[in-house]
Amino acid sequence: MLTILDAIKLSTDYLEKKGIESARLNSELMLAEILNCKRLDLYLKFEQPLQEYEVDKLREWIARRGKFEPLQYIIGKADFYGAQFNVNSLVLIPRPETEILVDRIIVQNKNRGSLKILDIGTGSGIIPIVLALHIPDATICAIDNSNDAIEVAKQNAVMNNVAERIEFLTTDLFSAQFEDESFDIIVSNPPYVALDEYGTLQKEIVDYEPKQAVTDMGNGLKFYSYISGKAKSWLKKGGKLYFEVGKDQYETVKRFMSENGFENISAVKDLLSIDRVVIGEKQ
C-alpha cells in the first residue's frame, strides 16, 4: 500500500514536472486536508498506509493542481490574518498584501469606539470579517456587484461568528447610494490590474480567478478615481479612506484623493518596498 511518504514523493515529482512552484508544500497541504490533520503531523506518520479512497482523492486533487488550478480552490479554503475562509472560483483568493491593509486599519482604529465602516468590492468578505473580529465596536456595510461573491461572504461571516455586525449588499458601485457623512472609514481593494497587463499574470490567476475581480478592464485606476469622489461625501469629517493599490499606482491614487479634498495622505509599503496601502483623511 502507498504510504504517506510515498504519496508525498510521487505527488511532488508530478507537480514539479508540471512546473508548479512549491510542489512539495502543495502536495503536503492537500494530503493533510484529505487526512484532516496538520501538515507537520504528516512527518510523524510517514509510514502510515493510505486508504484507497484517500489515494483516489489525492490523485484527483494533484491532477487538478497540475493544470494550475489554485490550491485554495481545490481544498476550498484559505487562511487570512489568522482566520479561515471558504473560497471558490467565484471569489478572488486572499493575498498577503491585503493583510497589510487590514492590519493598518486595525492598528489605527481598534480603540476609537463605535465605528461605521464601508467595504467596497468585498469578494469573499475577508476585509469586513477580519475588521469585525478585531474592532469589536464596529458595524460594517460590505458591497459587491456579484451576488455569488456576496453569498460566499455571508457564509464566511457566519463561520467566523460576526454575521450580525456586517450588512452585505449586492449592488453596483456606480449606482450605490449612501447618505452623506454615513461612515467613519471607507476601505477598498478594487480590481487594479490594467487590462493590457492581465495576460502577463500567473496562469493560476488568468485561467481560474474571476477576471472582474482582477482587472477593471481599463487602465487599473478607474475605481480609485470614482471612489475618491464618492468617499468625500460618504465619509464623516475626520473619516479615513483606505486603498490597496498596485505597483506604481500610489502617486496617481494620491492625486485622485488630493483633488477630492483628502489630506494627510500617506502610503504603507509591502515586504518588497512597494507602496501597497494608501490612506487619506477627510478634513
N, C-alpha and C positions, 0 to 999 in steps of 0.2 A: 504493500500500500504506500501511497505517496505521503511522505511526512511533511510537516510544516517547513522544515529547512529545504527539502526537495522542491516544494511548491514555490518558495521564495526564489530559489536559484533559477528555476525554469522560467518563472514569470519575469524576473529581472532580465534574463538573457533575451527573451522575446521582445520586451519593451525597448531594450537597448538597440536591438536590430531595427526596430521601427522608428528609432530616432526620438524616443520620449525622454525628456530630461528627468533627472532624479528617479530613474527606473526602479531602483530597489526600494526607495521610500514609497513610491506609488504602490508597488507590489505589497509591501508590508501593511500599508494603511488599508488597502482593500481586503486583505486576508484578515486583519484584525477586526474589521467591520463584520465580515462574514462569521467570524468566530465569537463575536460580541465580547471582545477583550481589548485591553490597551495594547498599542503597538509594541511597547517594550516587554509586555508579558510574553510575546512570541518567543523571545530569547530564552525564556525559562522552560520552554517545552518544544524545542526544535525537533525532537524525535517523536512527537505525538503524531499518530497517523490521522489523516483527514478522512471524513466520511465521504461517500460517493456524491451526495448532494452538495457538500461543501466544495468538492473539486469541480463539479459542474458549474456552480455559481461563480467560482473564481475564474474558470475558463471563459465564461460569458463576459465577465467584467474586464478581464485582461484583453479580450478581443476588442471590446468597445474602447478601452483606453488606447489600444494600438492604432485605432482610427482617429486618435486625437480628441475623443470626447473628454471633456474635463472631468477630473477625478470627483469633484464636488457634485456634479450631476449624476455620476454613476452611483455614488453612495447616498446621494440625496440630502446631504447636509454640509454645512460649513461653519467653522468657528470664527467668531469676530469679537474682539475686545472682551474675551472671557466668557462669552455667551455662545450658545449654539442655535443655528438657524436652519430651517428646511429651505432647500433651493432646488430649482429645476430649470429647464431650458426657457422658461417664461420670464426669468429674472436674471439680472446680472450677478455674477459671483462676487462676494465681498472681497475687497482689495485691502492690503495692509496700509496703503496711503490714506484710506478713509478713516482708519483708526487715529491718524494724526488729527483729522478734522474733528471727530467726536471728542477726542481727548482734550483738545484746546477749549471746546465749548464747555466740557465738564469742569475743567480746572478754573475757568474764568467765571462760572456761573453757579456752581453747586451750592454756594452759601448765600444766594441772592433772594431766597424765599420763593414765594409763588410766582411762577413764570408761565407765560403763554408762548408756545413755540410753533412755528410753521416749518414743515419739511417739504420741499418741493422736489418731486421726482423720487418718491420713496422706495420704489422697487420692492425688494423683499422685506423692507421695514427695518433694516439694521440700524439706521440712524435714530429714528424716534424711539425704538425699543431700548437701545443702549442708553439714550438720554433719560428715558423714564426710569431705568434701573438705577442710574447714578445721580439723578437730580430729583429727589423724592417729591418735591412740591410742584413739579412742572406738569402742566397739561399740554397736550400736543395734538396738532392737526397735521395729518400727513396726506399728501395728494399725489396721484399718478394718473396718467391718461390710459393706463392699461388695467382693465378690471381683473384680468388674470393675475397681474402682479399684486393688486390690492388684496385679492383672496389669499395669496401666499403670505402677504404681510400680516393679515388678520390672524392666520393660523400661527404665525411666529409670535405674535403678541400674546395669544392665549398660552402658548407653550412656555413663554417667559413671564407669565403672570402679571402683565401690565396692560391687558386689553381694555380695562375700564378707564385708563388715563389717556388713551390715544383714539382720536377720531380719524378713521381712514375714509377718504373720499376719492371716488373715481371722477376725475374732471380734467379737462384740458387746461393747461396753464394759461393759454392765451384767451380763454373765456372765463377763467376763475374770477370770482368777485368776493372780496372781503371788505369789511368796514375799515375805514381809516383808523390808524393807531390801534389795531387789534392785537399786535404781537410785540413781545419783548425781544424775541430772537427769530430770525428767518435763516434757514440753512438750506443749501442745495449742493448736491454733487450731480450736476446735469451731464448729459452726453456732451463731451468736449473734444472728441476726436474729429478732425476735419475729414470730409468725405474723400479728398484726394490722398489722405494718409491711411484710410481704413484698410485698403488692400495690402498694406505692408505689415499689418498686425499679425500676431501669432495665429496659427491655424486653428487652435482651440477657440479663439475669440471669433474669428471670421466665420468658421463653419458651424458653431454651436450657440454662441451667446446672442441674445436678441439685438439685432442691428440698431433698432431705435433707442436702445439704452446705451449705445457706444458712441454713435455719431449723430450730430444734429442735421446731417445731410447737407451741410454747408461748410462754413469756414471754422466751425467749432466754437464760435463765440456768440451765437445769437441768443442763447438762453441767458448769458451773463448780462447782455445789454438790456434785455426785456425785464429780467428780474430786478436789476438795479433800479430801473424806472418805477416798477411797482412797489418795491420794498420801501421807497422813501415815503409812500402813502400808508402802507400797511403797518409799518413799524411805529411804535410809540417813540416819543422823544427820548433820546439816550439808548434806544434799541440798537441791536447789533445784527449785521448781516455777515454770514459766514459762507464762503465758497470753497469747494475743492476745485483746483484748476490743473490744466495740463502744462507740460514743459513749454516755457517761453510765452505763457499767456498772462503772466502776472501784470506786466506793465499795461497791457490793453484793458484788462479787467479793472485794474486800479483807476484807469482813466474813466471807464464807464461809471464807476462808483463816485468818483470825484465830481463828475459832471452832474450827478444827481444829488449832490449835497452831502455826501458822506465824508467824514473827517477821521483823523487818527487811523488812516488806512495802513495796515501792516501785513507782512507775509510770514508764514512759518515754513521752514524748509524740511524736506524729507531726508532720508538717510543718504541720498545721492546729491544732497545740497541743491535740489530743485525747489523753487518756490511752489509749494503744493497747496497751502491754505491761505486764503486772503480774508482779512477781517476789516470791516468798516463800521463806524458808529454814526447814527443819525443825530444831528445836532438840533 
